[in-house]
């Protein structure tokens, strides 16, 4: 499979996650305060909670329910209670389109 349109760049607000679903895969897309766009799996690995409902700080996304913060770059949890990483997806920008291939997880 190849990358597909997930949203428009203009659909993203700074430090505000956007949940999308591509081929049945829930993904949280974040434009951080530096303007970099990240895509990670939308489910907290501690408790099946949408990360897109969480809080962005720098290059991390915090689960609103239990407080685990995940790196937007590596997907790794930075504190307990989560200890398993979430998947991270490559992001391509084509004009105003944010493209993601939900079948390819980045090696970090």
C-alpha positions as CSV (number, residue, x, y, z in Angstrom):
1,X,0.0,0.0,0.0
2,X,1.1,3.6,-0.4
3,X,0.7,6.8,1.5
4,X,-2.8,8.3,1.4
5,X,-4.3,11.6,2.3
6,X,-5.0,11.8,6.1
7,X,-5.9,15.5,6.3
8,X,-4.9,18.9,5.1
9,X,-2.0,20.8,6.7
10,X,-4.5,23.6,7.3
11,X,-6.7,21.2,9.2
12,X,-4.0,21.0,12.0
13,X,-3.9,23.4,14.8
14,X,-0.6,23.8,16.7
15,X,-0.4,21.4,19.7
16,X,-3.9,20.0,19.1
17,X,-4.1,16.3,18.1
18,X,-6.4,15.3,15.3
19,X,-7.7,11.7,15.1
20,X,-8.0,10.1,11.7
21,X,-8.7,6.6,10.6
22,X,-7.0,5.1,7.6
23,X,-7.9,1.6,6.5
24,X,-9.2,0.8,10.0
25,X,-6.1,2.2,11.7
26,X,-6.7,5.0,14.2
27,X,-3.9,7.6,14.1
28,X,-3.3,10.8,16.0
29,X,-1.7,13.5,13.9
30,X,0.0,16.4,15.7
31,X,1.5,19.7,14.5
32,X,3.9,20.5,17.4
33,X,4.8,24.1,18.5
34,X,7.9,23.9,16.1
35,X,5.5,23.3,13.2
36,X,6.6,19.6,12.7
37,X,3.9,17.2,11.9
38,X,3.9,13.7,13.6
39,X,1.6,10.7,13.3
40,X,1.4,8.0,16.0
41,X,-1.0,5.3,16.9
42,X,-4.1,6.7,18.6
43,X,-4.5,4.2,21.4
44,X,-2.7,4.5,24.7
45,X,-1.0,1.2,25.4
46,X,-1.9,1.3,29.1
47,X,-5.6,1.6,28.8
48,X,-7.5,1.7,25.5
49,X,-7.9,5.5,25.4
50,X,-7.7,7.8,22.4
51,X,-4.4,9.8,22.6
52,X,-5.9,12.4,20.2
53,X,-8.0,13.5,23.2
54,X,-4.8,14.2,25.1
55,X,-2.4,17.1,25.7
56,X,0.6,18.1,23.5
57,X,3.7,19.5,25.2
58,X,6.8,19.9,23.1
59,X,7.3,16.7,21.2
60,X,5.1,14.6,23.5
61,X,1.5,13.6,23.7
62,X,0.0,12.9,27.1
63,X,-2.9,10.4,27.7
64,X,-5.6,12.4,29.4
65,X,-6.8,9.4,31.5
66,X,-3.7,8.1,33.2
67,X,-1.0,10.7,32.5
68,X,1.4,8.6,30.4
69,X,3.3,10.8,28.0
70,X,4.5,9.4,24.6
71,X,7.2,10.7,22.4
72,X,5.8,11.9,19.1
73,X,9.2,10.9,17.5
74,X,9.7,7.4,18.8
75,X,6.3,6.4,20.2
76,X,7.9,5.4,23.5
77,X,6.2,6.1,26.8
78,X,8.2,8.5,28.9
79,X,6.6,7.7,32.2
80,X,4.3,5.1,33.8
81,X,1.8,3.6,33.9
82,X,2.3,2.9,30.1
83,X,5.4,0.9,29.3
84,X,4.8,-0.3,25.7
85,X,5.3,2.1,22.8
86,X,2.7,3.2,20.3
87,X,3.4,2.9,16.6
88,X,4.9,5.9,14.7
89,X,4.1,6.5,11.1
90,X,6.0,8.5,8.4
91,X,4.4,11.7,7.3
92,X,4.8,13.2,3.8
93,X,3.6,16.6,2.9
94,X,2.4,17.1,-0.7
95,X,1.2,20.6,-1.2
96,X,-1.5,21.0,1.5
97,X,-2.0,17.3,1.9
98,X,-0.7,15.3,4.9
99,X,0.0,11.8,3.6
100,X,0.4,8.7,5.7
101,X,0.8,5.0,4.9
102,X,-1.0,3.2,7.8
103,X,0.6,-0.2,6.9
104,X,4.2,1.0,7.4
105,X,5.4,1.6,10.9
106,X,8.6,3.7,11.2
107,X,11.7,2.1,12.7
108,X,13.0,4.3,15.4
